[in-house]
Amino acid sequence: MEDYLFRTITDQDISSMVDLLMRRQEHESQLFPFLKNSFLQMERISGRLREMLASGSALGVGAIQNGQLVGYLVGMIRIDTRSGRCVAIPYEGAAISAGQPAELIRHLYAEASVLWLERGCFTHSAYVPLADSSYLDAFSRLSFGIEQVYAVLDLEEYRPFRNANVEIRLATKEDGDVMARMSSIISKYQNTAPAFMPVFPEVLADIREGFRRSLEDPDTVVLLAEKDGQAVGFHMYDTASPGVMVPDHCVELVVAGTLEGYRRCGVGQSLMNAGCRMMREKGYRYMTTDWRITNLASSTFWPKCGFRPLAYRMARVIDPNYAWANVNNPCIQQF
């Protein structure tokens, strides 16, 4: 990479970043036409990148070749009690010029990651576009692994399943206790092999309260599946917020779950049939959802419904011992 100059990204680079990201998304939309959305405009992309850089938590690097910005990688520093200090590269956070090698992404990361480690951020994640294989190739060869899948379903292409012997109805404000009982379905399932996601009591309490509040939100639609008068599954929908990776006229399937003991008997399929029919009637064309790659049930079911992955969230954790066990430490230099 001797032909490149690497330096910290600033707001002076926004116009060049917009051009790189727009061109990246034009390529993405060749495989995923729904990504040619109303957000893909210079003004909106510029505003998004400007907001990102002005947040105070953005830190990244650009690659200059022959006086032109030909690639950039920007991460957002986040600090919380559960994850500690970490960096997340958003979907808009990485782009390279057409014709540039995937190796450039690896070198951009090599430069940016040093800055992140200096700030104590040893956990790194990235939202990786999938149409151009250069991005997945680069992050895979940086020891990033897939954590989460983000996918889109074209409702006009949905093929209904055979309905099971369950009743589907809209949840009402009176279903607060029902939603509270089902609020831990996903957390408990993903606590088991092979996901091994930790379950924190305070998080479960927050999720339970959020499920109750969802019934008060006029923009949220909750469908309940009942068998023999008992609620055995649910789907929760909300209008998807506009963004670079979100189609126009899109609804988000925020969360879905089926009680243990009622799985593999058509509950989820019946909910999906009813949800797709209702969302088409409401004027939506697309539906988004996401799932944990290690969730075996989700990884099997959602693709069967017709969801097409368009991005992965990938992650890498650097051994925190590096903070002291590095060649700049005098006790290491003596060897």
Secondary structure as UniProt FT lines:
FT   TURN            2..3
FT   STRAND          5..8
FT   HELIX           11..13
FT   HELIX           14..31
FT   HELIX           33..35
FT   TURN            38..39
FT   HELIX           42..54
FT   STRAND          58..65
FT   TURN            66..67
FT   STRAND          68..80
FT   TURN            81..83
FT   STRAND          84..89
FT   TURN            91..92
FT   STRAND          94..96
FT   TURN            98..99
FT   HELIX           102..118
FT   TURN            119..120
FT   STRAND          123..129
FT   HELIX           133..140
FT   TURN            141..143
FT   STRAND          145..154
FT   HELIX           155..157
FT   STRAND          167..170
FT   HELIX           173..175
FT   HELIX           176..182
FT   TURN            183..184
FT   HELIX           185..189
FT   TURN            190..191
FT   TURN            193..195
FT   HELIX           201..214
FT   TURN            215..216
FT   TURN            218..219
FT   STRAND          221..227
FT   TURN            228..229
FT   STRAND          230..239
FT   TURN            244..245
FT   STRAND          250..258
FT   TURN            260..261
FT   TURN            263..266
FT   HELIX           267..281
FT   TURN            282..283
FT   STRAND          286..292
FT   TURN            293..294
FT   HELIX           296..305
FT   STRAND          308..317
FT   HELIX           320..323
FT   TURN            327..328
FT   HELIX           330..333
//
